[in-house]
């Protein structure tokens, strides 16, 4: 009897259920009645505290289009994994004990950057791990695409689309703040797809004077409104030169804004007198049902993971390369981000269309 553990960890994301379904259908196809899937509740938390349940084939039926995760999820910061919990429990040792107590042959982890780090830690501790690339940010190193990204792009783009009509009616500047603290893939894709006039990313520190200049140029051309897509991690050139400590001190002494979008909005109004409105779609971008692209990708990734388990290929993350699936060693993935290259062709093409990135 093959015994496979499964968990979903970190921030919520579309197509988690679809991916688990792909893994399960693949395993049942390979092993028929000779496989048991144990689902851990709320991510690594369930593995630490042995909160699990035996899954049945029916649990994976009807979930292809369902958002969220039937197993629940939680954030268990990687930097705290080696620290005992409030009761002195060694979390890493507890996870290993749960794995061995259940006599698992493999643990399947669906997660983003922090989750992949912990997956690699467990691999280093001797557990058989297969991981899958989950994040709306598409920032996992080693894969061209992550499941959840395209669904989030659709939602963020729809938000910009909806803003267009009211922005045009009122002749205002609208700022739409898109998720992405460290990486701007989501903002870049949604900004281009939504026809944003200005796109500000964490990877390209902006000059507020360049942003204002682009807005004034549009006014001179007779454009009644402007749309700015801002990643929540966007940073000014001035602040980008500061250390983390210096930036923290600066924020203590200056005006406190709810987020970078509101700060940029205030600066634009001060310099131009234009009426500015800020829209923050927030966690809407993580929610709802997965789009058809993500359902397809999730199904493929899950089936490929099942094949890896059948072949005994452990210690890898399933990855997308040129629309084909492959595997990448977890030690190469863990701790590395796939950021937007400011010199990439996508940025160059956007600039050719007149989109401003606040840098020139």
N, C-alpha and C positions, 0 to 999 in steps of 0.2 A: 504493500500500500504506500503510495506516494503522499507525503504530507507537505502542503505548501502554505506558508503564512502570507498574509497580504495586509498592507496598511496604506492609508493616504495621509500625508503629512504636510503641514505648513498652511499657507493661505488657500482659501477655497478657489476653485477653478472649474470652468466648464469642461465636460468630457471625462471627469474622473470616473463616473459610473460606466461610461462607454468603454473606457480603457480596461477597467476591471472585468467587464463583460467579455472583452476580447481575450484577455488572459484566461478566464474561466472556460470559455467555449473551446479555446485551443487545448487546454489541459484535459477537458472532458473528451475531446476528440482523440487525443493521444492515449489517454489511460482508461477511458470509459468509467467503470465503477471502481477502479483501482486508484482513485485519487481523492484526497480530502483537502478542502480549502478552509483554512482557519482565518477569520477576519478579526483584526485587532481594532478595537474601538478608539476613536480620537487619536489616531496616529501613533507616534512613538510612546505616548502616554499609556496606551493600551498594552504595548509590549513591555514597558517598565513595570506596570502594576498588574500584569496578567489579566487584563480585561479583554476577553475575546469570546468569539462564538463560532461554532461550526457552521459553515455556509452550506446551503443546499443549491442544487441547480436552479430551482425556482427563484432563488434570491437574485439571480442574474438575468432573469427574464423581465422584459418591459422597462429596462433602465437605459437603453441606448440613447434616448432623447431626454432623459431626466437630468436636470442640473444638480449641483451639489454632490454629496457623496453619501452613499448608504451606510458607510462605516463611520462617518464623522471625521473631523480633523482637528488638530490643535497645533499651536506653535511651541516647539520645544527647542529653544535656542541652542545651537551647536556649542557655543562658548561655555554653556552651563552643563553640558553633558558629563563632564568629568567631575563636576561638583556634586556632593551628596545633596539629597533633597532635605526638606525641613526636619525630617525624622532620621536623618543620617544615612539614608539608603544610597548605596552605590548604584547609580542608574545604569551604567554600562554593564556591570556585573548582573544586575537584575534582568536586563534585556537578554543577556546570554543564557541565564538560567531559565527564563521563560521559553526561549527557543529550544533548549535542550530538553526541558521537561515535556514539551509537546512533541519531541522527536521530529522536528521539522527537517525536511530535506533542503528547503530553500525559503528565503524571505523575499517577497516582491514588494518593493518600495516605490510608491508614486509620489514624487515630490520635486521641489525646486532646489535652489542653491544650498540652503541650510540642510535640507533633508538629504541631499546627495552627499554632503560632508559626513553626516551621521551614518549614512549607508556605507561609506568608505571606511569609517571608523570600525563598524561592525565587521566589515570584510577583513580588516587588519586584525581583528580579534578572533578570526577563524570561522566566521559564519558564511554560509553560501548566500550570496546576495545577487539579485537581478533588479535593476532599477529602471524607471520610466520617466521621461522628461516632461514634468508638469510645471507650467507657469504662464500667466498671461503676459509676462514681460519678454518672453522669448530670449532670455539672457543666459541660458545654460550653455557653457562651452562644450564644443564637440558635436553639436547638432544644429542643422540649419533651421529646424522648426521644433517648437514645443506644442503639445496639445493645450488648448485653452486660448492661445494667442489670437487665432483668427476670430474666434467668437467675441473676444474682448475688443478687437479692432472693429468688428461690426457694430458693437454697442457704442463705442466712442465715436465712430464715424456718424452714426445716427444722431448722436447728441449734437455734433457740429452741424449736421444737415438741418436739424430742427431749429438751431440758433440762427441759421442763415435767414430764414423768413422774417423773424422778429427784428433781427439786426438791420435788414434792408428796410423794413417798415419805419423804424425809428431813427435810422441813420446814426447808429451808435457803434462804438468799438466793443466787441465782445471777446472776453478771454475764456477759453474752455480749458480747464485744468485736467490733464489726463494722468492716470497712474503711471508710476515709474520713478523711484527715488534715485537710482544709480544709473539706469540705462533707459534710453529714449526710443527703443524700437516701436513701442505701442503708439507713442505720440507722433513719431515720424510717419508711420503707415496711415494712422487715422487722420493726421493733418493733411497729407497729400490726397487721400481718398475723399476727405470732406471739403477740399478746396480752401484750406486755411491760407491766409495771406502771409502770416508770420508763424514760424515753428521754432520753439525754443527747447533745446535738449540739454540734459546734464553734461553730455560730452562736448558741447560747444558753448563755452561761457559767453554770455551775451553782453553787449554794450547797450545800455538803455537809450543812449543818444542815437544809435543805429536803428533801434526799434522805432523811436519817435520819428526819425528821418523817413523811414519807410511808410509810416502812417501819414505824414505830411505830404509825401509824394503821391499817395493815393488820393488825398484830398484835392491836390492840384489837378489830378486827372479827372476830377469830377465824381470819384467813387464815394457813395453816401455812407458806406460802412466798411468795417474791417474785422476779420476774424483772426484771433491769435490762439494757436494751440500750444499750451505750455505743459511740459512735463513737471510733475510735482517736485522733482529734484533739480529743476533748472537753476542755474547759479550765474550771477553776474561776474564779469571779468574781475571786478574789484574784489569780490568775496572769494573768487577762485584762487587768488594769490595768498589768502590767509591760511594759517594752520587751523586745524579743528578747534584748538583751544582758543585761538584769537577770534575765530568766527563765533564761537559760543559766547565769548565776552562781549563782542560787538552786539549780538542780539539782546544781551542783557541791558545794555545802555541805550539802544535805539528804540524806535517804535516797534511794537510787536504786532505783526499781522497774522491772520489765521493761516495763511500759506503764501507761497511765492507769488501766486496769481494775483492776490489782493495787493501785495506790495508793488508789483509791476503796474497794476491798474491805477494805484494812487500816484505813482510817478508819471504815468501818461497824462492823467488829468491835470497834474501840477504843471507839466510842460506844455500842454496843448489846449487845455480847457475843454477837451472832448469828453462827452459823457461815456463812461466805461461801466460795463456790467460783467460780473464774473459768474461762471457756471461751473460747478464741480460735480460731475456724474458720480464720482466716488465708487462705492462698492457695487453699484449697478454693473460696472465693468466685469466683475467677477461672477455675476449671477445669471440666471435664466438658463434656457436650454442651449446645448452646444449647437453650433451651426453645422450644416452638412459636411463642410470640409473637415471640421474637427471630429465629427463622428467617424468619418472615413479614416482619418489619420489615427485616431484612438484605437479603432478596430485593428488596423494594421500593426500598430505598435504592440498591442496586447497579444495578438497572434504570434508575432515574432518573439516576444518574451517567452511565451509558452514553448516555442520551438527551442529556445536557448535552454530552458529547464530540461526539456526532453533530451537534449544533447549533453547536458551537464556543463554548460558554459556559464560559470558563475564569476562574479566580480566585475560585471560590466553594466553599463547603461545602454539601453537601446537608443539609437540615434538615427536621424534622417540626414542623408548626404545625397544631394542631387536627385531628390525624390525617391531614392532607394533606401532601404533600411540596412543598418549595420550595427555593430556594437563597439563601444568605446570603453577602455579600462576606467574604472571608477577613480583610481588614483590620479588620472589625468583630468577628470571632470571636477573633482572636489576642490573648492576654493578658487575657481577661475570663472570670471564673468566674460560673456560675449557682448562687448559694447559696440556702439555705432562708431564706425570709423569716419571722422569728419571729412576725410578725403575720398570716401567711397563714391561709386558712380551714382547711387540713389540720391545722395546729397547734391552732387553736381547737376544731375538732371532736374532736381527740384529748383535749384538756383537758376537754371536755364529758363525755367518757366516763370521766373520772377519772384519766387518765394524767398522771403528774408529769414535768415537764421540768427540775426542779431550780431553777426561777427564782421560784416562788411557792407 
